[in-house]
Amino acid sequence: MAYAVVRVRGRIKVRGDIEDTLKMLRLHKTNHCVVIPETDTYKGMLEKVKDYITWGEIDKETLKKLILKRGRLKGDKRVDEEKIKELTGMELDELVEKIIKGEIKLKETPLKPVFRLHPPRKGWERKGIKKHFNIGGALGYRGEKINELLEKMM
């Protein structure tokens, strides 16, 4: 299983240890997204920065759309299925399957490990970005609903 992690809040008044953890996750700016495997180390990092990010389990269709729409190569070049097959030697579906299962990390592919997204269409949830998801806000763990958010942000 893999998590999609999106940075929701900005850089102002962030404690140093939290900023360091966000840098380790490669979440330097708001609306940046990374796909990480589900391990204890990453879970601890997510819990530490839960007041600045939202995350959940990404499904295969959403990851495939994310790679095709927002994925980039070095030099900010767009990707398509032919380029992925040429560079990795495997089909896009096979690559997505291996990333979801945790056999390959996104940083081990020629793709950039960070996806730059738009703010969500029709805005964040009703209570804003400073509240947690379970009380109607945008922060914290959201499970399968991360896929709906990523659709709104692509």
C-alpha positions in Angstrom: 0.0 0.0 0.0 1.2 3.5 -0.7 0.2 6.9 0.7 -0.4 10.1 -1.2 0.7 13.1 1.0 -0.2 16.7 0.2 1.1 19.7 1.9 -1.8 22.0 2.9 -0.4 24.8 5.0 2.4 27.2 4.2 5.9 28.0 5.6 5.1 30.8 8.1 5.6 30.1 11.8 6.6 26.4 11.4 8.8 24.9 14.1 12.2 23.9 13.0 11.8 20.1 13.6 8.6 20.1 11.7 10.1 22.0 8.8 13.0 19.5 8.7 10.5 16.6 8.5 8.6 18.3 5.7 11.9 18.7 3.8 12.7 15.0 4.3 9.3 14.2 2.8 10.1 16.6 -0.1 7.1 18.8 0.7 8.7 22.2 0.3 5.6 24.2 -0.9 1.9 24.2 -0.5 -0.1 21.9 -2.9 3.0 19.6 -3.5 2.2 15.9 -3.4 4.5 12.9 -2.8 3.7 9.2 -3.0 5.4 7.2 -0.3 5.3 3.5 0.8 3.5 2.5 4.0 6.3 1.9 6.5 6.6 2.6 10.3 9.2 5.3 9.6 7.0 7.2 7.2 4.0 6.8 9.5 6.0 8.4 12.3 6.9 11.3 10.0 3.3 11.8 9.0 2.1 11.9 12.6 4.7 14.5 13.4 3.6 16.9 10.6 -0.1 16.0 10.7 -1.0 19.7 11.3 0.5 20.8 8.0 -0.4 17.9 5.6 -3.2 15.6 4.6 -2.7 11.9 3.5 -4.4 8.7 2.6 -4.2 5.5 0.6 -3.9 6.2 -3.2 -5.6 3.9 -5.7 -4.2 2.7 -9.0 -6.4 4.8 -11.2 -5.6 8.0 -9.4 -1.9 7.3 -9.4 -2.0 6.6 -13.1 -3.8 9.9 -13.8 -1.5 11.8 -11.5 1.6 10.5 -13.3 0.1 11.3 -16.8 -1.2 14.7 -15.9 1.2 16.1 -13.3 4.3 13.8 -13.6 7.5 15.4 -14.9 10.9 14.3 -16.0 14.2 16.1 -15.4 14.1 19.5 -17.2 10.4 19.8 -16.4 9.4 17.7 -19.4 6.0 16.1 -19.6 5.6 12.3 -19.6 3.3 9.9 -21.6 2.9 6.2 -21.7 5.5 5.7 -24.5 8.2 7.7 -22.7 7.6 5.7 -19.5 7.9 2.4 -21.4 11.1 3.7 -23.1 12.8 4.9 -19.9 11.7 2.2 -17.4 11.2 -0.8 -19.7 7.7 -1.5 -18.3 4.2 -0.4 -19.1 2.6 2.4 -17.1 0.1 -0.1 -15.4 3.0 -2.3 -14.3 4.9 0.7 -12.9 1.8 1.9 -11.0 1.2 -1.6 -9.6 4.8 -1.9 -8.3 4.7 1.6 -6.7 1.4 0.8 -5.0 2.8 -2.6 -3.7 6.0 -0.8 -2.5 8.3 -2.8 -4.8 9.6 0.4 -6.3 9.8 3.9 -4.9 8.9 6.8 -7.1 12.4 8.3 -6.6 14.0 5.2 -8.2 12.2 5.9 -11.5 13.2 8.7 -14.0 10.1 10.7 -12.8 10.5 13.5 -10.4 9.3 12.4 -6.9 7.1 15.5 -6.3 3.9 16.4 -8.1 3.0 20.0 -8.2 -0.7 20.4 -8.0 -3.3 23.2 -8.3 -5.4 24.3 -5.3 -8.6 22.1 -5.2 -11.4 23.1 -7.4 -14.4 24.5 -5.4 -12.0 25.0 -2.5 -11.1 23.1 0.7 -13.7 21.6 3.0 -16.2 23.8 4.7 -14.2 24.6 7.9 -11.0 25.5 6.2 -7.4 24.3 6.3 -6.7 24.7 10.0 -9.0 22.0 11.2 -8.6 18.2 11.0 -10.4 16.1 8.4 -12.5 14.2 11.0 -14.2 17.5 12.1 -14.7 18.9 8.6 -11.4 20.5 7.9 -8.6 19.7 5.5 -5.7 18.4 7.6 -4.7 14.9 8.8 -5.5 11.4 7.7 -8.4 11.0 5.2 -8.1 7.4 4.0 -9.6 6.6 0.6 -11.0 10.2 0.3 -7.5 11.4 -0.7 -8.3 10.2 -4.2 -11.3 12.6 -4.5 -9.0 15.5 -3.3 -6.3 14.6 -5.8 -8.9 14.6 -8.6 -9.9 18.1 -7.6 -6.3 19.2 -7.5 -5.1 17.8 -10.9 
